[in-house]
Amino acid sequence: MFHSCFIRGSLCLALLACLSAISRAAEPDDWLCACEAPGTLFRWSYGDTTGGPPGPDEPLASDRPDFTEASSTVGRGVIQLEMGYTYTADDDGPSHSHSSSYPELLARFGLLAEWFEFRVGFNYGSFFSQPGPLIEPNEFSGSEDLYLGIKLMLTPQEGILPEMSIMPQWTVPTGHSQLTSDMVLPGVSWLYGWDINDFLSTAGSTQVNKAVDDLDEIYHEFAQSWTFGYSFTDYWGGYTEWFVLVPSGSDIARTQHYFNGGFIFPVTNDLQFDVRAGVGLSDASDDYFASVGMVVRL
């Protein structure tokens, strides 16, 4: 197990190094800076609103800690690393389970244009379940399937019209034998958000992903989320969020509702820390989860 995890980790690091070199090579030359590159693929009108990812002198926009990813890209030539740890627990009568998830690494690379982002995700999990008092517990750990994605920033916000991105994504079967799907699972996410004022923002995501249940049956999972963000000070923010996972085509997967909230602590424009906690709102959901994390923009 250690040997296979070492190989997967080495391949992941090699891929990150290659993308880092490509990202640095994609940085615009000084003589090009006089010409403003488009920040989004489209505009709502021919007005002065150009939009695009946050600049280097602005606070970063991260996909964590909430379920709803940011509706902006990181920007051309930018590398952003997001990581964390999550503990999840579920107590269902005589059975109970808990798990740990780390490092939840998401590497985001701004390539080719302001509106284009390539994404690589790697995670390792430890799981324990006790089905009943007289049943042998099940305990294992290992790496999960590698996540790959592309985020395309479509539009800036213009009045009530939202900032939007589209994100094709998929997982590839590289994980532990008890965690891998043994197949490529594609999906797509539509992201949208609004800055209402200096204090309040709101955003949502709508996505459909191919999935595999515990009986190895393939189904589709619809996910919907909505979040509200709050800027208390320059060094303290927060959010509250609801999201739901709805399976279609599975005999055993059930709908899961969650509510969660957390705080974000920007240290500089390029470094932030976060904490969050959430609870399940339906019988099929995990009872609760809690996590900590950080984001670094390079």
C-alpha positions as CSV (number, residue, x, y, z in Angstrom):
1,M,0.0,0.0,0.0
2,F,2.8,2.4,0.9
3,H,4.6,1.7,-2.4
4,S,1.4,2.4,-4.5
5,C,0.6,5.6,-2.5
6,F,4.2,6.8,-2.9
7,I,4.0,6.3,-6.7
8,R,0.6,8.1,-6.9
9,G,2.0,10.9,-4.8
10,S,5.1,11.2,-6.9
11,L,3.1,11.3,-10.1
12,C,0.9,14.0,-8.6
13,L,3.9,16.1,-7.6
14,A,5.5,15.7,-11.0
15,L,2.2,16.9,-12.6
16,L,2.1,19.9,-10.3
17,A,5.7,20.8,-11.2
18,C,5.0,20.6,-14.9
19,L,1.9,22.8,-14.6
20,S,3.8,25.2,-12.4
21,A,6.4,25.7,-15.2
22,I,3.6,26.1,-17.8
23,S,1.9,28.6,-15.6
24,R,5.0,30.7,-15.2
25,A,5.7,30.6,-18.9
26,A,2.1,31.8,-19.5
27,E,2.7,35.0,-17.6
28,P,2.3,38.0,-19.9
29,D,5.5,39.9,-20.9
30,D,5.9,43.5,-19.8
31,W,5.3,44.8,-23.4
32,L,1.9,43.1,-23.5
33,C,0.7,44.7,-20.2
34,A,-0.5,47.8,-22.0
35,C,-3.1,45.7,-23.8
36,E,-5.8,44.5,-21.4
37,A,-6.6,40.9,-21.9
38,P,-10.3,39.9,-21.5
39,G,-11.1,38.7,-18.0
40,T,-14.1,36.6,-19.1
41,L,-15.2,34.8,-22.2
42,F,-18.3,36.9,-22.6
43,R,-19.9,40.1,-21.3
44,W,-23.5,40.8,-20.6
45,S,-23.3,44.1,-22.6
46,Y,-20.8,46.3,-24.3
47,G,-20.5,48.6,-21.3
48,D,-17.4,49.3,-19.1
49,T,-17.8,46.1,-17.0
50,T,-14.8,43.9,-17.8
51,G,-14.7,41.6,-14.7
52,G,-12.3,38.7,-14.4
53,P,-10.3,37.1,-11.5
54,P,-9.1,39.1,-8.6
55,G,-5.8,41.0,-9.2
56,P,-2.6,40.5,-7.2
57,D,-3.4,43.5,-5.0
58,E,-6.8,42.2,-4.2
59,P,-7.9,39.4,-1.7
60,L,-7.8,36.0,-3.2
61,A,-11.0,34.1,-4.1
62,S,-11.0,30.5,-2.9
63,D,-13.1,27.4,-3.5
64,R,-12.9,26.4,0.1
65,P,-14.2,26.1,2.8
66,D,-17.8,25.9,1.6
67,F,-19.3,23.4,-0.8
68,T,-20.0,26.1,-3.4
69,E,-16.9,26.8,-5.5
70,A,-15.9,30.4,-6.5
71,S,-17.4,31.7,-9.7
72,S,-14.1,33.2,-10.7
73,T,-10.8,31.8,-11.9
74,V,-7.4,32.5,-10.3
75,G,-6.0,34.5,-13.2
76,R,-3.4,33.9,-15.8
77,G,0.0,33.0,-14.4
78,V,-1.3,32.4,-10.9
79,I,-0.9,29.1,-8.9
80,Q,-3.3,28.7,-5.9
81,L,-3.0,25.9,-3.4
82,E,-6.0,25.0,-1.2
83,M,-5.8,22.3,1.5
84,G,-7.4,21.2,4.7
85,Y,-8.6,18.5,7.1
86,T,-12.2,17.3,7.7
87,Y,-13.6,15.0,10.4
88,T,-17.0,13.4,9.8
89,A,-19.2,11.3,12.1
90,D,-22.5,9.5,11.7
91,D,-24.4,7.6,14.5
92,D,-27.4,5.6,13.2
93,G,-28.8,3.6,16.1
94,P,-26.6,0.5,16.7
95,S,-24.2,1.5,14.0
96,H,-21.7,4.4,13.9
97,S,-18.9,5.5,11.7
98,H,-16.3,8.3,11.4
99,S,-13.7,9.4,8.9
100,S,-10.8,11.8,8.4
101,S,-10.0,13.5,5.2
102,Y,-6.7,15.1,4.3
103,P,-4.8,17.0,2.8
104,E,-7.8,17.8,0.5
105,L,-5.3,19.4,-1.8
106,L,-6.7,21.4,-4.7
107,A,-4.1,23.0,-7.0
108,R,-5.5,25.7,-9.3
109,F,-3.4,26.9,-12.3
110,G,-4.2,30.0,-14.3
111,L,-3.2,29.1,-17.9
112,L,-3.4,30.6,-21.4
113,A,-5.9,33.4,-20.4
114,E,-7.5,35.1,-17.4
115,W,-10.7,33.1,-17.9
116,F,-9.0,29.6,-18.1
117,E,-8.1,27.5,-15.1
118,F,-6.8,23.9,-14.8
119,R,-7.4,22.0,-11.5
120,V,-5.9,19.0,-9.9
121,G,-7.2,17.5,-6.6
122,F,-5.7,14.8,-4.4
123,N,-7.0,13.5,-1.1
124,Y,-6.3,10.7,1.4
125,G,-9.0,9.3,3.8
126,S,-9.2,7.2,6.9
127,F,-12.5,5.4,7.6
128,F,-14.0,3.4,10.5
129,S,-17.4,1.9,10.7
130,Q,-19.1,-0.3,13.4
131,P,-22.3,-1.8,11.9
132,G,-23.4,-3.3,15.2
133,P,-22.3,-4.4,18.7
134,L,-21.7,-8.1,17.6
135,I,-20.3,-7.3,14.1
136,E,-16.6,-6.9,13.3
137,P,-15.8,-3.3,12.6
138,N,-14.4,-2.2,9.2
139,E,-11.4,0.1,9.2
140,F,-9.2,1.1,6.2
141,S,-7.4,4.1,4.8
142,G,-6.0,5.1,1.4
143,S,-5.9,7.7,-1.3
144,E,-9.0,8.6,-3.2
145,D,-9.4,8.9,-7.0
146,L,-7.5,11.8,-8.6
147,Y,-9.7,14.8,-9.4
148,L,-9.2,16.8,-12.6
149,G,-11.1,19.8,-13.8
150,I,-11.2,22.9,-16.0
151,K,-12.9,26.2,-15.0
152,L,-14.0,28.7,-17.7
153,M,-15.0,32.1,-16.4
154,L,-18.0,33.1,-18.6
155,T,-19.3,36.5,-17.5
156,P,-18.6,39.3,-15.0
157,Q,-21.4,40.5,-12.7
158,E,-23.3,43.4,-14.2
159,G,-26.1,44.7,-11.9
160,I,-28.5,41.8,-11.1
161,L,-26.8,39.7,-13.8
162,P,-24.4,37.2,-12.1
163,E,-20.7,36.4,-12.4
164,M,-20.7,32.9,-13.9
165,S,-18.3,30.0,-14.7
166,I,-18.7,26.6,-16.1
167,M,-16.6,23.7,-14.8
168,P,-16.2,20.4,-16.6
169,Q,-14.7,17.9,-14.2
170,W,-13.9,14.2,-13.7
171,T,-12.2,11.7,-11.5
172,V,-9.8,9.1,-12.7
173,P,-9.4,5.6,-11.0
174,T,-6.1,6.0,-9.1
175,G,-7.3,5.4,-5.5
176,H,-7.2,2.7,-2.9
177,S,-9.1,-0.5,-3.8
178,Q,-11.9,0.3,-1.4
179,L,-12.2,3.9,-2.5
180,T,-11.7,3.9,-6.2
181,S,-14.6,3.8,-8.7
182,D,-12.5,1.7,-11.2
183,M,-13.7,4.1,-14.0
184,V,-13.5,7.7,-15.1
185,L,-16.5,9.6,-13.7
186,P,-17.3,12.9,-15.6
187,G,-19.4,15.7,-14.4
188,V,-20.1,19.4,-14.9
189,S,-20.7,22.3,-12.5
190,W,-22.4,25.7,-13.2
191,L,-21.2,28.4,-10.8
192,Y,-22.8,31.8,-10.2
193,G,-22.5,34.7,-7.7
194,W,-23.3,38.2,-6.8
195,D,-21.6,40.9,-4.7
196,I,-24.5,42.7,-3.1
197,N,-22.5,45.3,-1.1
198,D,-19.3,45.6,0.8
199,F,-20.7,43.3,3.6
200,L,-22.8,40.7,1.8
201,S,-22.4,38.4,-1.2
202,T,-24.3,35.3,-2.4
203,A,-23.5,32.5,-4.7
204,G,-24.7,29.1,-5.8
205,S,-23.7,26.0,-7.8
206,T,-25.7,23.5,-9.9
207,Q,-23.9,20.3,-10.9
208,V,-24.4,16.8,-12.3
209,N,-21.8,14.1,-11.8
210,K,-21.6,10.4,-12.7
211,A,-21.2,8.2,-9.6
212,V,-20.9,4.6,-8.4
213,D,-22.8,3.3,-5.3
214,D,-21.8,0.6,-2.8
215,L,-23.3,-2.1,-5.1
216,D,-21.0,-0.9,-7.9
217,E,-24.1,0.4,-9.8
218,I,-23.6,3.6,-11.9
219,Y,-25.9,6.5,-11.3
220,H,-26.1,10.3,-11.7
221,E,-25.9,12.6,-8.7
222,F,-27.5,16.1,-8.9
223,A,-26.1,18.6,-6.4
224,Q,-27.4,22.1,-5.6
225,S,-26.0,24.6,-3.2
226,W,-26.6,28.2,-2.0
227,T,-24.3,30.2,0.2
228,F,-24.2,33.7,1.8
229,G,-20.8,35.3,2.5
230,Y,-20.2,38.0,5.1
231,S,-17.3,40.4,5.3
232,F,-17.1,41.5,9.0
233,T,-13.7,43.2,8.7
234,D,-10.6,43.1,6.4
235,Y,-9.3,40.2,8.5
236,W,-12.5,38.3,9.3
237,G,-15.2,36.9,7.1
238,G,-17.8,34.2,7.3
239,Y,-20.5,32.2,5.5
240,T,-23.6,30.1,5.9
241,E,-24.7,27.5,3.3
242,W,-27.2,24.8,2.4
243,F,-26.5,22.1,-0.1
244,V,-28.2,18.9,-1.2
245,L,-27.1,15.7,-3.0
246,V,-29.8,13.9,-5.0
247,P,-29.1,10.5,-6.6
248,S,-30.9,9.3,-9.8
249,G,-30.7,5.7,-10.9
250,S,-29.5,4.1,-7.7
251,D,-31.4,1.6,-5.5
252,I,-29.4,2.4,-2.4
253,A,-28.1,5.9,-2.6
254,R,-30.4,8.4,-0.8
255,T,-30.9,12.2,-0.9
256,Q,-28.7,14.1,1.6
257,H,-29.3,17.6,2.9
258,Y,-26.7,19.6,4.8
259,F,-26.3,23.0,6.5
260,N,-22.9,24.4,7.4
261,G,-21.1,27.6,8.2
262,G,-17.7,28.9,8.9
263,F,-15.2,31.7,9.2
264,I,-12.4,32.9,6.9
265,F,-9.3,34.7,8.2
266,P,-7.3,36.5,5.5
267,V,-3.8,37.1,6.8
268,T,-2.6,38.8,3.6
269,N,-4.0,39.1,0.1
270,D,-2.2,35.8,-0.7
271,L,-2.8,33.7,2.5
272,Q,-5.9,32.8,4.3
273,F,-7.1,30.3,7.0
274,D,-10.6,28.9,7.5
275,V,-12.7,26.8,9.9
276,R,-16.1,25.3,9.3
277,A,-18.7,23.0,10.8
278,G,-21.9,21.4,9.5
279,V,-24.8,19.1,10.3
280,G,-26.9,16.7,8.3
281,L,-30.6,17.6,7.8
282,S,-31.8,14.2,6.5
283,D,-31.7,10.6,7.8
284,A,-29.3,9.6,5.0
285,S,-26.9,12.4,5.8
286,D,-23.8,12.2,8.1
287,D,-24.6,13.7,11.5
288,Y,-21.9,16.3,11.5
289,F,-18.5,17.4,10.2
290,A,-15.9,19.9,11.0
291,S,-12.8,21.1,9.2
292,V,-9.8,23.5,9.1
293,G,-7.9,24.7,6.1
294,M,-5.7,27.2,4.4
295,V,-5.2,28.8,1.0
296,V,-2.0,30.1,-0.6
297,R,-1.7,32.1,-3.8
298,L,1.7,32.1,-5.5
